[in-house]
Each structure stands twice: as structure tokens, then as C-alpha cells.
Amino acid sequence: MTAQTELRLLPWTGPEGKPCYLDTDDREGFMSRLADHIEAEQLGMASELLVQTIQVLDDETTDLEKLRLVAAELAGAMRDVLRVATSRGSRLPTPE
């Protein structure tokens, strides 16, 4: 098994919310492609949520319940985006 720093952090968690990692050198393998696809979906959904959030915040008649819902959705999207950023950042080549 490779060192933890060489494992790919996957864009989902295990049953108890613990991080999942992929140990492979095959960036074109099934699991790598699946992780890439899910990361792209998560980033796209976060982008769409940002547009919706701006609309909710611009609406002066928005009630507290709607604001709480948007805040909860934003927290989930932020968690996903941070996981993607962490995963991709750890796979960047390190300068010599």
C-alpha cells in the first residue's frame, strides 16, 4: 500500500462519515473516473446552489426557514468543495 499522502481522497465518505481513499496509480481506472465524475457533479451543484442562494438573499421577502435551508445546503456544498480541493491539492506535483 502506498503512503497516506499518495492516496487519493475520494469525494464521498464511508458509513460512519470517515474519509475514503483510493490506492491506485491508474488515473484512467474505473474508480478514478467515477471519483472524477462525482467531483464534477459536486462542483456543478455547488455552482448552481450559489446562484440560487444569491437569488434568495436578494429577495427581501425571504423567510427565516428558507434562509436556514439555504444555509444548510451551502454547508453541505462547502464540505464537498473543500473535499474536492483537498483531494486535488494533494495530487499536485510538489516543486523540487
BASEDREN-204796 format. One record per residue: residue in three letters; x, y, z of N, C-alpha, C in turn. Coordinates in pm, whole numbers, padded with zeros to 5 digits, always signed. Layout:
<pts>
AlaXYZXYZXYZ...
</pts>
This chain:
<pts>
Met+00085-00118+00000+00000+00000+00000+00089+00124+00000Thr+00047+00227-00069+00125+00350-00075+00106+00432+00051Ala+00191+00531+00069+00181+00619+00186+00051+00698+00180Gln+00000+00737+00296-00127+00810+00301-00124+00935+00215Thr-00008+01002+00204-00001+01123+00125-00018+01094-00024Glu-00002+00969-00065-00015+00932-00205-00154+00876-00237Leu-00234+00855-00136-00370+00804-00159-00459+00918-00208Arg-00555+00885-00290-00649+00985-00338-00770+00990-00244Leu-00795+01108-00191-00915+01129-00111-01035+01127-00205Leu-01129+01040-00178-01246+01027-00266-01353+01128-00226Pro-01441+01163-00320-01542+01267-00293-01665+01217-00217Trp-01650+01109-00144-01758+01059-00060-01697+01006+00069Thr-01782+00982+00167-01735+00929+00295-01787+00788+00315Gly-01729+00721+00412-01772+00587+00447-01897+00590+00534Pro-01942+00474+00578-02067+00464+00654-02071+00549+00780Glu-01959+00570+00846-01957+00648+00969-01907+00790+00945Gly-01907+00834+00820-01863+00968+00788-01711+00983+00778Lys-01640+00871+00782-01495+00875+00773-01452+00888+00627Pro-01338+00953+00602-01291+00969+00465-01262+00835+00399Cys-01281+00831+00269-01246+00713+00188-01131+00751+00097Tyr-01040+00657+00079-00922+00682-00005-00911+00573-00111Leu-00849+00611-00222-00824+00518-00332-00674+00501-00347Asp-00628+00377-00350-00487+00344-00367-00469+00286-00507Thr-00431+00370-00601-00409+00324-00737-00317+00421-00811Asp-00246+00369-00906-00165+00452-00995-00236+00475-01128Asp-00352+00411-01145-00427+00417-01270-00528+00530-01266Arg-00491+00645-01322-00582+00761-01323-00697+00743-01421Glu-00691+00641-01504-00797+00613-01600-00879+00492-01560Gly-00853+00437-01443-00928+00322-01396-01072+00359-01361Phe-01154+00258-01343-01297+00280-01316-01319+00368-01194Met-01255+00338-01082-01278+00415-00960-01228+00558-00973Ser-01116+00577-01041-01064+00713-01062-01161+00794-01148Arg-01212+00732-01254-01308+00802-01341-01438+00829-01268Leu-01483+00736-01184-01604+00756-01105-01584+00874-01009Ala-01470+00877-00941-01441+00988-00849-01436+01120-00925Asp-01373+01122-01043-01367+01245-01124-01508+01292-01160His-01593+01198-01198-01731+01231-01237-01809+01288-01117Ile-01796+01225-01003-01868+01272-00885-01817+01409-00841Glu-01685+01430-00848-01630+01562-00816-01688+01668-00908Ala-01696+01638-01037-01751+01735-01133-01898+01764-01100Glu-01973+01662-01063-02113+01681-01025-02124+01768-00900Gln-02042+01741-00801-02045+01819-00677-02012+01966-00703Leu-01911+01991-00785-01874+02129-00817-01984+02199-00896Gly-02046+02127-00988-02156+02185-01066-02276+02217-00978Met-02308+02127-00886-02420+02151-00795-02391+02268-00703Ala-02267+02282-00658-02230+02395-00572-02244+02526-00649Ser-02207+02525-00775-02220+02645-00859-02367+02685-00876Glu-02452+02587-00901-02595+02613-00915-02653+02664-00783Leu-02610+02605-00673-02659+02647-00541-02619+02790-00511Leu-02502+02830-00554-02457+02967-00533-02551+03065-00603Val-02589+03035-00726-02683+03121-00799-02817+03128-00725Gln-02867+03014-00680-02994+03011-00607-02984+03090-00476Thr-02871+03077-00409-02851+03146-00282-02853+03297-00302Ile-02788+03343-00404-02787+03487-00433-02929+03537-00458Gln-03009+03458-00529-03148+03496-00554-03226+03503-00423Val-03206+03405-00335-03277+03403-00207-03236+03524-00124Leu-03107+03555-00122-03060+03669-00042-03106+03802-00099Asp-03123+03809-00230-03171+03932-00293-03321+03955-00271Asp-03393+03849-00236-03537+03859-00214-03563+03903-00070Glu-03608+04025-00055-03630+04081+00079-03746+04014+00153Thr-03828+03937+00082-03942+03871+00147-03909+03728+00192Thr-03785+03686+00171-03746+03550+00211-03760+03532+00361Asp-03824+03423+00401-03844+03398+00544-03724+03324+00604Leu-03722+03318+00736-03611+03258+00809-03594+03110+00776Glu-03704+03039+00759-03696+02896+00727-03623+02874+00595Lys-03654+02954+00495-03587+02943+00364-03438+02975+00378Leu-03404+03077+00457-03263+03111+00479-03189+02998+00547Arg-03252+02934+00645-03189+02821+00714-03166+02704+00619Leu-03263+02678+00533-03249+02570+00435-03133+02598+00341Val-03125+02720+00292-03016+02758+00202-02882+02746+00275Ala-02877+02789+00400-02753+02781+00477-02710+02635+00496Ala-02805+02546+00522-02773+02404+00538-02722+02345+00407Glu-02786+02381+00296-02741+02332+00166-02602+02386+00132Leu-02578+02514+00166-02446+02573+00143-02339+02503+00225Ala-02370+02468+00349-02273+02398+00433-02236+02263+00372Gly-02334+02191+00322-02307+02063+00256-02224+02080+00130Ala-02257+02181+00052-02182+02208-00071-02039+02250-00038Met-02023+02331+00066-01889+02375+00106-01804+02255+00151Arg-01865+02164+00225-01795+02042+00268-01747+01963+00146Asp-01834+01947+00046-01797+01874-00075-01688+01944-00153Val-01699+02075-00169-01600+02152-00244-01464+02148-00174Leu-01464+02158-00042-01338+02150+00032-01274+02012+00018Arg-01356+01907+00016-01302+01773-00002-01240+01758-00141Val-01307+01813-00242-01253+01808-00378-01121+01886-00385Ala-01119+02005-00325-00998+02088-00327-00883+02018-00254Thr-00913+01957-00141-00811+01884-00066-00757+01768-00148Ser-00847+01694-00210-00807+01579-00291-00720+01622-00408Arg-00764+01724-00479-00688+01770-00595-00557+01835-00554Gly-00559+01910-00445-00437+01974-00398-00331+01872-00358Ser-00374+01762-00297-00276+01661-00255-00218+01585-00373Arg-00282+01593-00488-00231+01524-00607-00147+01614-00697Leu-00131+01741-00659-00047+01832-00737+00099+01792-00721Pro+00177+01807-00826+00319+01776-00811+00385+01874-00716Thr+00474+01824-00633+00544+01912-00540+00670+01966-00607Pro+00691+02096-00595+00812+02154-00655+00937+02103-00586Glu+01041+02091-00661+01166+02037-00605+01246+02144-00536
</pts>
